[in-house]
Amino acid sequence: MSVTKQKIALFDLDHTLIPMDSDYEWGEFTIAEGWCDSTDFKRRNTEFFDQYRAGTLDIHDYVRFATQAICQQGATKSIAAHARFMGAVVQKAIKKQALDLVKGHRDAGSEVVIVTATNEFVTRPIAAAFGVEHLIAVELARGADDWFTGEIKGTPSFREGKVMRVESWLAGRGLGWDDIETTFYTDSMNDLALLQKATHPVATNPDERLRALAEARGWRILDLF
């Protein structure tokens, strides 16, 4: 007798569900707010992005850099600024086809989870805009004032860490990989470990390297945007 497995749809966020890098755009927004020096921020951000594409990024160094502004500005200013960011930038970037893709999985009975290497401060309101409750993002450590310190809490959801974080999320529900049927959408070769774990890997808006790999392995390719 076959056992029906629970269906779970896993989505990367940046360049997968939204046609932009939310961390980068948040950085640009903080420059416009006058929180960062434009020249220095853009130079360092470009260096980190090149490292990300090359697969050499130190995620801890990057998160310290990316969260420096909100650590300095504090909770009240940062949360208010992010609300403006959502209205000015993110909402305009959320496309109907992405909303429909998420809704289709939900309507089919799948649990929907966003799994992103971008930090929780930037991404939780974006997940909420998609109606997605379950977010696996880079968690940020908090200090004595209950605000972010710039350090990462626990395992970052980056590269192989995404597999570990999904496994932990499943274990919290009494599930393992053998109990589920997973579809995973991502644009990035950095997510190869989780693509290889998924029942149905989907190269979504893939770059040249991931597109070539998907074609070689017979994975589905989805050009959402």
N, C-alpha and C positions, 0 to 999 in steps of 0.2 A: 504494500500500500504506500503510495507516494505521499510525502508530507508537503503541504503548501508552505513555502518559505515566505517570510515577511519581505516585502519589497521596500527598498530604500533608495531614494534618488539623492545622490551627492552632487553638489555643484560648487566648483570654484567660482570666485566672484569677478575679479578684475579681468577684463577682456573676454570673459566667458558669459556671465549674465549681464554685465554692463560693458559698453564699448569704451572703456577708459580704465586707468589705474587710479583707484580711489585714494590711495595713499599719496600719489603724486599730485593729484588735483587738490587734495586737502593741503598739501604743502604750498601749492600755488595760492590757495585761498588765504593761508596764514601770512604769506608775503604781502598780499593785498591788504590784509588787516594791519600791516606794519609790525608784525611779531618777529620777522626774520629779516636778515640782510639778504637782499635778492641775489646779488652776485655770488656770495659764498654759498648760499643754500642751493642754488641751481648747479653750481660746480660740483658740490658734494653729492647732490641727488643724482646727477648724471653718472658720477663714478660708481655709486651704489647700483644704479640700474644696469650699467655695463657688467658689473660683477654678477648681478642676478641672472642676466641672460647667459653669461659664461658658466654659470653653475658654481661660482666661487664666493658667493655672498656670505659674510659672517652676519647672521641674522641678529645677533645680540648687539653688534656695533650699529647695524642699521636701525634697530628699534630705538636705541638711545638717541640717535640723530633725529628720527622721525617724530619722536614724542617730546623732544626738548622744549618746543614752544608751549605745549599744553602743561608740561610740568612747571614751567616758569609762570604761566598765566593763571594757573589754578582752576578749580572746578567750575566756579560760577561763570567766568568769562569763556572758558573753553566749551562748556555745554551750550551756552547761548550762541557762540560762533558756529558750532556744528549745526545747530538748527537753521541758521542762515545759509550755511553751506548746502544743506539738504535742499532748501528751496531754490537757491541760485544755480546749483550745479547738478546735483544728483538726480533730482526728480526729472529734470529735462533729459537726462541720459538714459532713463529707464524706458525701454522699448516694449511695445505691445507683444512682439513675438517672444520676448524673454518672459514676460508675465504669463503668457499663454503656455509656454513650455513648463513652467513651474506648476501652473494650475492643472495642466494635463496629467502630470504625475500625481498630484494630490487627488484629483478626481478619480484616478485609477486605483486609489487606495495605498499609494506609496507614502512613506514617511519622507519628508523633504528636509535635507540638511545642507547648509552652506558651510563649506570647508575652505578657509582662506588663510593665506600667510600674512594678510594685513591685520593690524591689531584691532582689538575689540572696540576701542573707543571710536575708531573711524567706521567700523563695519556694522555694529549692532543696529543703528538706526536704518542702515541700508537694508539689512535682512528684514527688519520690520516693515519696510516699504514694499517688500515682496511678499509680505504675509508669512514669512518663515520664522518659526519660533526657535528652531534648533540651529545655533551658530557655533561652529568650532573655529575659533580665530586665535591669534596670538594673544594670550592672556597677559595682562600687565600687573606687575607687583605694585602694591600700595604701601605708603609710608604711614607714620603715626597720625598724619592729618587725614587719612583715608583717601588720599589722592595719589596719582601715579608717580612712580619714582624714576621711570625710564628703563627699568629692568624687566625682564621677562619672568613670568610666574610659570613654573613647571616646564613641560616640553612644548617648544614652539611648533605650531602646525605648519611646518615648512619642510619640503622634500620628504624624506622618510618619516619625519615627525608627523606628517598628516596621517600616515597609516597608524602610528602609535596612538594618536589622539582619537581617531575613529574607533580603534579597538577598545580604548578606554570608555568611550561613549557607549559602545555596544555592550561592554561588560556591565555597565551601570544599569542596563536593561535586561540583564541575564541572557545576552545573545553573543554569539561568535560568528565568524565568517561563514561557517557551514549552515547557520540557521537563516541566512538572508540571501536575497537576490538583489544585487546592487547595480545601479547605473551611475557612472561617474562622468561628468562633463568638465573638461578643462581645455584651456588653450596652450598649456605650458609643458615643456619637457621637464621642468622642475617637479612635476607631479607624476613622473613615470612610475614611481613605486606604488602609488595608489591606483593608477590606471591598470597596472598589472594585477592588482588585487581584485579589481571590480569584475563582476560577472559580465557587464556590458560597458566596456570603455568607449567613450565618445570624444573624439578629438574635435573640439568646438572652437571655431575661428582660429585654427591652429597656425603656428608659424611654420616656416618651411621644414624645419627639422622634424617637428611632430607630425606634420602632414605626410612626410615621406615615410616615417615609421608606421603611421596608421595604415597607409596604403600597403606597406610591406607585410603587416600583420593582419590585414583584413578587418581592421577596426572601422567602425562607423565614423564618418566625417560629417560634421554639421557646421555649415557656414550660417550662423544665426543672424549676423549683421551684414 
